[in-house]
Amino acid sequence: MNWTNARKWCQATFTDMVVIQNQHENDFLVSLLPQRNSSPYFWIGITKTYTNEPWRWIGNNSTWIGNKSWAENEPNNNRSTEFCVEIYTSMGRNRGKWNDEKCNVLKYASCFKAQCTNTTCDRGRCLETINNATCLCEVGFVGDRCQTAVACLRYTQGYLALPDHTLGPDWNTVHFDTQFDILHLTCSIKYNLSTGYFCTLPTADVDCALVPDADEFSCSSKNHTLNSTCHVTCSFGFLTIVSANITCQTNGLWTGPRPACANSLMKKQTSPVLLPE
């Protein structure tokens, strides 16, 4: 078939004429196509309309051409009308190389069937690679199909809750038309927005507040950065009555049960000592 009819056949039978995005895909395509020792070879989905314009892939308008894509002395634009491209599947140095050709010459069609469909990604763009389809989600959505809205805040019965260290939008510009509305949130100073919803400190800036030395206990750790652990030791005559280990979290707070000490003579029990928040 000529290039135009070959593409129409691909669109009617599969999805479209094959489009190549990188050298890995080029080599993979050649490994699938039947070996031929001479023309006709196989049309691929790259073309142009005029002599001086760049080659473009159908469908995505990409202009990707590898450093070694063309066969030797190609493209030569013989008679200034070679605006379509075939791929060689012969053995030897030209295997997998391209040749510009007149679009009315008869070749075989190389087609692909799309892995991405209209329903593959709920709120995102579907990206195809070899034997794989990945959803690139819109801001505020996560999940393998971008199906989960994480930057949507529930606004029913007049209730709106913001995560810690998160600043709301300019409320003068927000109009709630539905039960769930996407809000563009920002974080407090030094905090970064992660997964479109939660604000966390960069690892290098995490520094939990010092655990105060009380009469009842002291903290063994002199380091209060991310993941550092403080082992609480009760003073002489006191017993630890809860877990003695606490750990510095990404939000700058200590995690774990609150330490507290009790008088070993049971004459008195101290009030639980709360860590700073």
Steps between C-alpha positions, in 0.01 A plus 500: 500500500609860457563693822154662515312173446731319739413748772127471428529122526681530834231734633220268388662179621699611807556854633743672259828463315784436744661797677852474647602705802861388558770262381387224736156498338660508154703188578199328656292565186767351273514189720128443433484573127569222247849497355520604135804493273379771261224753442213531573566567869264658757349849527531678837294797621736789433447740211512860382325714240771734372870464430627744764273406789602253775389138507207446736346191654128459442273532802740661748677749268839394642815577299717230663773362274791306648864570422524179295141461377563561130671253270824607335455802268136537609278694497594607149158633392535360149321728252377712794190287554609242759278604789427161660728255683557124493700289746740233379465148643782339301804350671820703499603853592176661378271283714264728692610809302265741325470607137296791366278385215231624265165463673331332201744203495347173621632371837372294788322669792635488855221574748444516875206444731476761774524396864356837603125551463259776597440326833859406592561816703216675682674833557832480319687439176584146392863437397580184303829316500582143394242268658404767753258788543552756778267777616659843551255655745366853512599706802295386797439142381684174574451127441581259218213654300519848660168414659561640849464871569741597776484877460124509540366615834159393616266799530166387632291646779733798510803294604845539347815343649856580391798270573771614742735774376279554194384841388166526327433678170381853454145444623379803306563310176353164604148404397369166622277363225515132595552291811868460417703786357871499418688764697855609428670483839833638614718414798637698789858626481761219471233236432456323164173381349511124444241292305310822441355507851737456794772744605828353626840640589793430267716225653795732558284750693322263737592590858271392780458722804729417791356270762516700825699352789258473789563376850351167402685421174764602245558427129808306393512641146687818416383477137144602419496463120284269289480137625714567807376312807490631854520248786337644810671422831315562824679661792611301805201378695264507201385225262409531133132410467468525119727438201824690543582546128374783279602579140526825303247508209499681166253757637745609770316326785596205718299184452430208733335469844559796727763419767405530865660399828355372828642513852653158569389522865142552375467795737411714203458474123605785283269639238591385150758732350380621159745559221492832316287509184 
